[in-house]
Amino acid sequence: MSQSTLQISYTEIKTEVGRYLGLNRTVGNWDADELADVVAIIKRGVRQFYFPLRTDPQALAHRWTFLRPKATLTIWDDFVAADAITATGAAFATPITTLTASAAIFYPTSEEKTITFVTTGNTYVIDAYTSSTVCNVTGDASAETGVITIDSEDTFTLPWDYGGMAADGQFTYDVDSSSFVRIGLTSESKIRRLREESVSTSTPYLAAIVPLTTGATQAQRWTAMFYPPPNDIFELEYRYHILPNALVDTTLEYPYGSAAHSETLLESCLAIAEVREKDSSEVTHQNRFAVLLQSSIDHDRTLGEPIIHYGYNGDGSDGPCDGNGNGSNPYSNFNGLTTFNGA
């Protein structure tokens, strides 16, 4: 089955915004300035929809469930690539070099890490992960080959679109087919205090989210630091709030939110056009957007993940206890047998 035909597209949004502004219905007939104005309006409208202001003064601003995907994060110990794993075929293109390894040694979390060629001692920063065998580094590494080392620095780069932890705010990994381990979040200062006591690698049980510094050439990124530092490769699962990209013709034609929120997104764009281009005292689209936004939020809340606590699960065989397994609980002193359907 194909996607819903009620799902709005970037092309449709452009057409509707252009029509509101009095432009020709055919986008191809717009001049460069008209197209630039419409694109700018849509970007603002999409941002306004993805990150809405609070609709209730007594509540936090809503965060959409469809912007909280499940993801994986690979963390690893520092390593030296074996002789059979060499970086070859580097092609220089100022100021980035593409490195190709003979075996899988790169991860998305390798970005921003330092790669060192053992023979020359030259170091480069991994700028972009392409695949497990291909990455880009800053600088001219076209003459490099041989054994490499990569230092994790015990921190791991989170995705470009990372905008905060979601759901229970924890990383997890499967120990085996029947059990998994939670890695809870704590502060960076606590991780640093623990590392002052020991830097031995082991199985991590704590993590902290830390912002990276940034320059004028790229947006800010975030990293995760773990304690203890990993002594192996771990595939972690987690949920996070994403920072979506702008809509683009053909390559990113459909916004997040599906058909259920298409009308709200369109009204968000028209509300921006109403303020920016018309400069009118009328706020028809702004008012309509506010109404539709609340309806979208109400709909989205039905798709959320309620946390249900059923209380302490114990049989009471050791006497009365509270929810933590000690003390007195008047509801836990039944010492008879429990039956179900007579059994």
SEMAR-738726 format. One line per 2 residues: number of its first residue (from 1); their letters; for each residue x, y, z of C-alpha. Coordinates in steps of 0.1 Angstrom, whole numbers. Layout:
<sites>
NUM> a> X,Y,Z ~ ...
</sites>
This chain:
<sites>
1> ms> 0,0,0 ~ 13,34,-9
3> qs> 14,64,14 ~ -17,85,21
5> tl> -27,108,-7 ~ -36,134,19
7> qi> 1,138,29 ~ 11,173,19
9> sy> 43,177,-1 ~ 69,205,-5
11> te> 56,213,-40 ~ 21,217,-27
13> ik> 32,240,1 ~ 51,262,-23
15> te> 21,264,-46 ~ -2,274,-18
17> vg> 21,300,-3 ~ 28,314,-38
19> ry> -10,316,-45 ~ -15,335,-12
21> lg> 12,359,-22 ~ -5,364,-56
23> ln> 22,347,-77 ~ 16,326,-108
25> rt> 3,291,-99 ~ 32,276,-119
27> vg> 63,276,-97 ~ 85,275,-128
29> nw> 73,309,-138 ~ 85,326,-106
31> da> 116,347,-108 ~ 146,342,-85
33> de> 135,367,-59 ~ 99,353,-57
35> la> 112,318,-53 ~ 137,329,-26
37> dv> 109,346,-6 ~ 86,315,-7
39> va> 115,292,3 ~ 123,315,33
41> ii> 87,316,43 ~ 84,278,42
43> kr> 115,273,62 ~ 102,296,90
45> gv> 68,279,88 ~ 83,244,91
47> rq> 104,255,121 ~ 74,270,137
49> fy> 55,238,133 ~ 83,214,143
51> fp> 91,235,174 ~ 58,251,185
53> lr> 54,276,213 ~ 35,264,244
55> td> -3,264,239 ~ -9,261,276
57> pq> 8,287,299 ~ 8,261,327
59> al> 25,233,306 ~ 57,228,287
61> ah> 58,233,250 ~ 48,201,231
63> rw> 74,179,216 ~ 61,157,187
65> tf> 62,119,190 ~ 71,117,153
67> lr> 104,136,160 ~ 115,110,185
69> pk> 129,81,165 ~ 147,50,178
71> at> 184,49,170 ~ 216,30,176
73> lt> 249,44,188 ~ 281,23,185
75> iw> 307,29,212 ~ 341,14,211
77> dd> 375,11,228 ~ 406,29,214
79> fv> 422,7,188 ~ 451,2,165
81> aa> 441,-12,131 ~ 460,-44,123
83> da> 484,-46,94 ~ 456,-62,73
85> it> 435,-31,79 ~ 451,-3,60
87> at> 440,31,47 ~ 445,32,10
89> ga> 433,50,-21 ~ 431,84,-5
91> af> 419,110,-30 ~ 427,146,-21
93> at> 401,173,-27 ~ 409,205,-9
95> pi> 406,206,21 ~ 391,171,25
97> tt> 407,137,19 ~ 387,105,14
99> lt> 403,74,31 ~ 393,39,22
101> as> 402,10,45 ~ 405,-26,35
103> aa> 382,-37,63 ~ 354,-23,84
105> if> 370,1,110 ~ 348,32,110
107> yp> 316,41,128 ~ 293,71,127
109> ts> 307,79,162 ~ 342,82,147
111> ee> 333,117,134 ~ 354,144,151
113> kt> 379,119,163 ~ 417,120,155
115> it> 431,94,132 ~ 469,88,133
117> fv> 491,71,107 ~ 517,51,127
119> tt> 544,53,100 ~ 545,91,96
121> gn> 529,101,129 ~ 506,125,110
123> ty> 472,131,125 ~ 439,142,109
125> vi> 404,148,121 ~ 376,125,108
127> da> 352,150,92 ~ 325,127,79
129> yt> 316,90,81 ~ 306,75,48
131> ss> 306,37,55 ~ 324,12,77
133> tv> 354,13,53 ~ 352,49,40
135> cn> 355,83,58 ~ 366,119,50
137> vt> 394,136,70 ~ 404,172,71
139> gd> 437,181,54 ~ 458,165,26
141> as> 462,128,36 ~ 465,117,0
143> ae> 501,103,5 ~ 492,84,36
145> tg> 489,46,40 ~ 496,19,65
147> vi> 486,11,100 ~ 463,37,118
149> ti> 451,44,153 ~ 419,61,164
151> ds> 415,75,198 ~ 379,76,210
153> ed> 389,100,239 ~ 361,81,257
155> tf> 335,103,241 ~ 313,95,211
157> tl> 298,119,186 ~ 260,119,184
159> pw> 242,124,151 ~ 240,158,134
161> dy> 203,160,140 ~ 205,151,177
163> gg> 183,175,198 ~ 181,158,232
165> ma> 173,125,247 ~ 137,113,245
167> ad> 115,86,261 ~ 132,74,294
169> gq> 164,92,286 ~ 185,61,287
171> ft> 208,41,265 ~ 203,3,265
173> yd> 221,-27,250 ~ 213,-64,247
175> vd> 234,-87,268 ~ 218,-117,252
177> ss> 185,-127,237 ~ 167,-125,271
179> sf> 182,-96,289 ~ 194,-60,284
181> vr> 213,-34,304 ~ 203,3,310
183> ig> 228,30,310 ~ 214,59,329
185> lt> 222,96,324 ~ 242,116,349
187> se> 262,149,348 ~ 295,154,331
189> sk> 310,164,364 ~ 301,130,380
191> ir> 317,112,351 ~ 349,132,355
193> rl> 350,126,392 ~ 346,88,386
195> re> 374,89,361 ~ 397,106,386
197> es> 393,74,407 ~ 397,49,378
199> vs> 400,50,340 ~ 399,13,335
201> ts> 378,1,307 ~ 348,-21,314
203> tp> 311,-23,307 ~ 295,12,309
205> yl> 267,19,333 ~ 266,57,332
207> aa> 266,83,305 ~ 266,121,302
209> iv> 256,143,272 ~ 281,170,265
211> pl> 281,198,239 ~ 310,203,216
213> tt> 325,237,209 ~ 319,250,174
215> ga> 334,274,149 ~ 319,295,122
217> tq> 320,267,96 ~ 295,243,111
219> aq> 266,240,136 ~ 271,227,171
221> rw> 272,190,178 ~ 268,169,210
223> ta> 287,139,223 ~ 281,112,249
225> mf> 307,102,274 ~ 305,69,293
227> yp> 317,54,326 ~ 335,32,327
229> pp> 350,37,292 ~ 339,8,270
231> nd> 363,-22,268 ~ 346,-36,237
233> if> 322,-26,209 ~ 287,-20,222
235> el> 256,-13,200 ~ 234,9,221
237> ey> 198,17,215 ~ 181,50,225
239> ry> 154,75,215 ~ 162,111,208
241> hi> 145,144,196 ~ 157,150,161
243> lp> 164,184,145 ~ 149,180,110
245> na> 163,193,78 ~ 145,219,56
247> lv> 123,206,28 ~ 140,204,-6
249> dt> 127,197,-40 ~ 129,159,-50
251> tl> 154,150,-22 ~ 133,159,8
253> ey> 98,164,-5 ~ 78,152,25
255> py> 77,167,60 ~ 75,148,92
257> gs> 41,144,107 ~ 22,125,80
259> aa> -12,134,67 ~ -26,139,102
261> hs> -7,172,106 ~ -5,184,69
263> et> -31,211,73 ~ -14,224,105
265> ll> 19,226,87 ~ 4,244,58
267> es> -13,270,80 ~ 20,275,99
269> cl> 36,285,66 ~ 7,307,56
271> ai> 7,324,90 ~ 44,333,84
273> ae> 35,347,50 ~ 7,367,65
275> vr> 30,384,90 ~ 61,388,68
277> ek> 46,397,34 ~ 12,412,40
279> ds> 20,431,72 ~ -18,432,78
281> se> -38,437,109 ~ -58,406,99
283> vt> -45,374,115 ~ -68,349,98
285> hq> -40,323,92 ~ -23,329,125
287> nr> -56,322,143 ~ -63,292,122
289> fa> -28,278,128 ~ -33,282,166
291> vl> -65,262,165 ~ -51,235,142
293> lq> -19,233,163 ~ -39,225,195
295> ss> -58,198,176 ~ -26,183,162
297> id> -11,183,197 ~ -42,166,211
299> hd> -39,139,183 ~ -2,135,189
301> rt> -7,129,226 ~ -28,99,219
303> lg> 3,84,203 ~ 26,91,232
305> ep> 42,66,256 ~ 24,66,289
307> ii> 45,54,318 ~ 24,30,338
309> hy> 36,20,373 ~ 18,-10,388
311> gy> 37,-10,421 ~ 60,-35,437
313> ng> 55,-70,424 ~ 60,-94,454
315> dg> 42,-124,468 ~ 44,-112,504
317> sd> 57,-146,516 ~ 83,-129,538
319> gp> 57,-107,556 ~ 45,-72,550
321> cd> 67,-49,529 ~ 65,-16,512
323> gn> 72,-9,475 ~ 109,-11,481
325> gn> 108,-45,497 ~ 109,-34,534
327> gs> 89,-18,561 ~ 51,-22,564
329> np> 25,-23,537 ~ -11,-31,548
331> ys> -19,-45,514 ~ 8,-71,512
333> nf> 0,-92,543 ~ -22,-118,525
335> ng> -5,-152,530 ~ -30,-174,512
337> lt> -27,-190,478 ~ -34,-169,447
339> tf> -58,-186,422 ~ -67,-179,386
341> ng> -98,-195,370 ~ -99,-220,398
343> a> -62,-231,394
</sites>
